[in-house]
Amino acid sequence: MNEAGVILAVDDAPDMLFIIKAILKRAGFEVVTAQNGQEALTIISASPDRFDAVILDRQMPVMNGLELLTIIKADERLNPIPVVMLTLSSGQREVQEGISAGAYYYVTKPCESETLIAITTAAVNQHREFQVVQAAVRQAESSLKLLDRGEFSYRTIEEANLLTNTLAWGFPSPSRVVRGLMELLVNAVEHGNIGITYDEKKALLFAGNWHTELVRRINLPEYRDKRVRVYFERRSDLVEITICDEGKGFDWARYYDFDPDRAFDPNGRGIALARECFDRIRYQKNGSVVQIAVIPDRPPREKLAENTILI
């Protein structure tokens, strides 16, 4: 497996594919190319586990980018692969159409090297982190499915991922909730206990030293004793988890919906992604407490009427 990641780049313009491939190869990525959506679908369907991300032009012959995106997100094998949309316009309408179809990463043409690398790296990291947690959930059934009530605590990102593996088994369908759990448990450390802001994380991702700085901050004297506490409860009609961090809170309402104005940044998707995994998400105490719930036997896309924000 390529260490940086394997990318499928799709564009009907050979010169654009050449530029994308040259930029990403210099950053260590392996790049496979296709010149329309149908060709790309054939390639990715043949070996979906090979690819860490798809970079997709919107306007193409045979099958355009939005059509391919819709097919990818409707296919269980392809759905987890993040899609980076290439666009000539940063207009909200075009971006919103892509978000609605399942694309959360965007790069404007012509591609600027630093931006393309940062966005692609963010998409690949998200995919690989999810793959690791998803694989662990599939391989190890947890005794938590026998637990009706419990309390847990953790401090680091590694512990958050480990707890994700365990807590997912407390829900009727572990694979449905695992991505959302991972995002919210990690957020409680990053933006909760150690108080990293959106702009700080964005700058660190562009600089390529996000994980190094995260580990450094977690171990600073003012943060190393802070823990996130998690409360689990299962009833016949509801499975509920409450996540409480020791931070000062953050402007969570800004991220509850994925804003097209932030589509070209490498971060800020976690809460919006998590909403797809649960029947209810409620924020309390300025964002330092989040409560998530699933109703057993409820169709995944049918949300509760009370799936609303709570200050």
C-alpha positions in Angstrom: 0.0 0.0 0.0 1.3 3.5 -0.9 2.2 5.3 2.4 0.7 8.6 1.4 -2.4 7.1 -0.3 -3.8 6.0 -3.7 -5.9 8.5 -5.5 -8.3 8.2 -8.5 -8.2 11.5 -10.4 -11.1 12.0 -12.9 -11.2 14.8 -15.4 -11.8 15.0 -19.2 -9.0 17.5 -19.7 -5.6 15.7 -20.1 -3.6 18.8 -19.1 -5.6 19.1 -15.8 -5.0 15.4 -15.1 -1.3 15.9 -15.8 -1.1 18.8 -13.3 -3.0 16.9 -10.6 -0.9 13.8 -11.0 2.4 15.9 -11.0 1.4 17.8 -7.8 0.2 14.7 -5.9 3.1 12.5 -7.0 5.5 15.0 -5.6 3.7 14.7 -2.3 4.1 10.9 -2.3 0.6 9.9 -3.6 0.1 7.2 -6.2 -2.4 8.6 -8.8 -4.6 6.6 -11.2 -6.4 8.6 -13.8 -9.7 8.4 -15.8 -11.2 10.8 -18.3 -14.9 10.5 -17.6 -17.2 9.2 -14.9 -18.0 5.9 -16.6 -14.3 5.0 -17.0 -13.7 6.0 -13.3 -16.6 3.8 -12.2 -15.2 0.8 -14.0 -11.8 1.3 -12.3 -13.0 1.9 -8.8 -15.7 -0.8 -8.9 -13.0 -3.4 -9.9 -10.9 -2.7 -6.7 -12.6 -0.3 -4.3 -10.3 -1.2 -1.4 -7.3 0.1 -3.4 -8.3 3.8 -3.3 -8.1 6.3 -0.5 -9.9 9.1 -2.2 -11.4 10.2 -5.6 -10.7 13.6 -7.1 -13.6 14.3 -9.3 -14.3 17.0 -12.0 -17.9 18.1 -12.1 -18.3 18.7 -15.9 -17.4 15.7 -18.1 -18.8 13.8 -21.0 -20.4 10.3 -20.9 -21.0 10.5 -17.1 -20.5 13.8 -15.3 -19.0 14.2 -11.8 -22.3 14.6 -10.0 -23.7 11.4 -11.5 -20.7 9.4 -10.5 -20.7 10.9 -7.0 -24.4 9.8 -6.6 -23.5 6.2 -7.7 -20.5 6.1 -5.4 -22.5 7.2 -2.3 -25.3 4.8 -3.1 -22.9 1.8 -3.2 -22.0 0.2 0.2 -18.6 -0.8 -1.1 -17.7 2.6 -2.5 -19.5 4.9 -0.1 -16.7 5.2 2.5 -14.3 6.6 -0.1 -14.1 10.4 0.3 -14.7 12.4 -2.9 -12.8 15.7 -3.6 -14.8 17.8 -6.1 -13.0 19.9 -8.6 -14.9 23.1 -9.5 -14.4 26.2 -11.5 -16.8 28.1 -9.2 -16.9 28.5 -5.5 -20.6 29.5 -5.7 -22.8 28.2 -2.9 -25.4 26.6 -5.2 -22.9 24.3 -6.9 -21.1 23.4 -3.7 -24.4 22.7 -1.9 -25.5 20.3 -4.7 -22.3 18.4 -4.1 -22.7 18.3 -0.4 -26.2 17.0 -0.7 -24.9 14.3 -3.0 -22.2 13.3 -0.4 -19.1 15.3 -1.3 -17.4 17.1 1.6 -14.1 18.2 0.1 -13.6 20.9 -2.6 -10.8 22.3 -4.7 -11.1 25.2 -7.2 -9.5 25.1 -10.6 -6.8 25.9 -11.5 -5.4 23.7 -8.7 -3.0 25.4 -6.3 -0.4 22.9 -5.1 -0.6 23.6 -1.3 -4.4 23.5 -1.3 -4.7 20.4 -3.4 -2.2 18.5 -1.2 -3.8 19.7 2.1 -7.3 18.8 1.0 -6.3 15.5 -0.4 -4.3 14.6 2.7 -7.2 15.5 4.9 -9.6 13.3 2.9 -7.1 10.3 2.9 -6.5 10.6 6.6 -10.2 10.6 7.3 -10.7 7.5 5.2 -7.8 5.6 6.7 -8.7 6.4 10.3 -12.2 5.3 9.6 -10.9 2.1 7.9 -8.9 1.2 11.0 -11.8 1.7 13.4 -14.2 -0.1 11.1 -11.9 -3.1 10.7 -11.5 -3.3 14.5 -15.3 -3.2 15.0 -15.8 -6.0 12.5 -13.1 -8.2 14.0 -13.9 -8.0 17.7 -17.4 -8.3 19.0 -17.6 -6.5 22.4 -19.3 -7.6 25.6 -20.8 -4.1 25.7 -23.8 -5.5 23.9 -24.6 -7.2 27.3 -24.3 -3.9 29.2 -27.3 -1.7 30.0 -25.5 1.1 31.7 -21.9 2.2 32.0 -19.3 5.0 32.5 -16.0 5.4 30.6 -13.2 8.0 30.4 -10.3 8.6 28.1 -7.6 11.2 27.4 -5.9 10.7 24.0 -7.0 10.2 20.4 -5.7 6.6 20.5 -8.0 6.0 23.5 -10.9 7.7 21.7 -10.5 5.3 18.8 -10.2 2.3 21.1 -13.4 3.4 22.9 -15.1 3.8 19.6 -14.5 0.1 18.8 -16.1 -0.8 22.1 -19.1 1.6 22.2 -20.2 0.8 18.7 -21.2 -2.7 19.9 -23.6 -1.1 22.3 -25.8 -0.1 19.3 -28.1 -2.4 17.2 -25.9 -1.8 14.1 -22.3 -1.1 15.0 -21.2 -0.3 11.4 -23.9 2.4 11.1 -22.7 4.5 14.1 -18.9 3.9 14.1 -18.0 6.9 11.9 -20.1 9.3 14.0 -18.8 8.0 17.3 -15.2 8.4 16.1 -15.8 12.0 15.0 -17.5 13.0 18.3 -15.1 11.3 20.6 -12.1 12.8 18.9 -13.7 16.2 18.8 -14.1 16.1 22.6 -10.3 15.9 22.9 -9.3 18.2 20.1 -11.9 21.0 20.4 -13.0 20.2 23.9 -10.3 19.4 26.4 -7.3 21.0 24.6 -9.4 23.8 23.0 -7.9 23.8 19.5 -9.9 26.2 17.4 -11.1 25.7 13.8 -8.6 28.2 12.4 -5.7 26.7 14.4 -6.5 23.2 13.1 -6.8 24.5 9.5 -3.4 26.2 9.7 -1.8 23.1 11.2 -3.3 20.9 8.5 -2.0 23.2 5.7 1.4 23.2 7.4 1.4 19.4 7.5 2.1 19.1 11.3 -1.3 18.6 12.7 -0.8 15.2 14.4 2.6 16.2 15.9 1.2 19.4 17.4 -1.9 17.5 18.7 0.2 15.0 20.6 2.4 17.8 22.0 -0.6 19.8 23.3 -2.3 16.8 24.8 0.8 16.2 27.0 1.2 19.8 28.1 0.8 20.3 31.9 -2.4 22.2 31.6 -4.1 19.5 29.5 -2.6 16.1 30.4 -4.9 15.5 33.4 -8.1 16.4 31.5 -10.4 13.5 30.6 -13.5 13.0 28.5 -16.3 11.1 30.3 -18.7 9.0 28.4 -22.0 7.6 29.8 -23.8 4.7 28.1 -27.4 3.7 28.6 -29.5 1.1 26.8 -33.3 0.9 27.1 -35.8 -1.1 25.1 -36.7 1.9 23.0 -33.4 3.8 22.9 -29.6 3.5 23.0 -28.0 6.7 24.3 -24.5 8.0 24.8 -23.5 11.3 26.6 -20.0 12.7 25.9 -18.7 15.3 28.4 -15.4 17.1 28.0 -13.6 19.5 30.4 -13.2 22.3 27.9 -14.8 25.7 27.8 -17.1 24.8 25.0 -17.0 25.9 21.3 -19.3 27.3 18.7 -20.8 23.9 17.8 -23.9 25.5 16.1 -21.6 26.8 13.3 -20.7 23.2 12.4 -24.1 21.5 12.9 -24.7 21.9 9.1 -21.8 21.7 6.7 -21.5 25.3 5.4 -20.6 25.6 1.7 -18.4 28.6 2.7 -16.1 26.1 4.5 -16.1 23.4 1.8 -12.6 24.4 0.6 -11.1 24.0 4.0 -9.5 20.7 5.1 -11.4 20.5 8.4 -14.8 21.1 9.9 -16.8 18.1 8.7 -17.0 15.9 11.8 -20.3 17.1 13.4 -22.1 17.1 10.0 -20.8 13.6 9.2 -21.9 12.4 12.7 -25.4 13.6 12.2 -25.8 11.0 9.4 -25.1 8.2 11.9 -27.6 8.8 14.7 -31.4 9.4 15.1 -30.7 12.3 17.5 -27.8 14.6 18.4 -28.2 17.2 21.2 -25.6 19.7 22.3 -25.6 21.2 25.8 -23.5 23.5 28.0 -22.0 25.5 25.1 -20.9 22.3 23.3 -19.0 20.6 26.2 -21.7 18.0 26.4 -23.2 16.1 23.4 -25.9 13.5 23.7 -26.4 11.0 20.8 -29.1 8.3 20.4 -30.3 5.6 18.2 -33.8 4.0 18.2 -33.6 0.2 17.6 -35.2 -1.0 14.4 -35.6 2.5 13.0 -34.5 3.0 9.3 -31.1 4.8 9.3 -32.2 7.8 7.2 -35.5 8.3 9.2 -34.6 11.0 11.8 -36.4 11.7 15.0 -38.5 14.9 15.1 -36.4 16.0 18.0 -33.1 15.6 16.1 -32.5 19.3 16.9 -29.9 21.4 18.6 -30.3 22.1 22.3 -28.4 24.9 24.0 
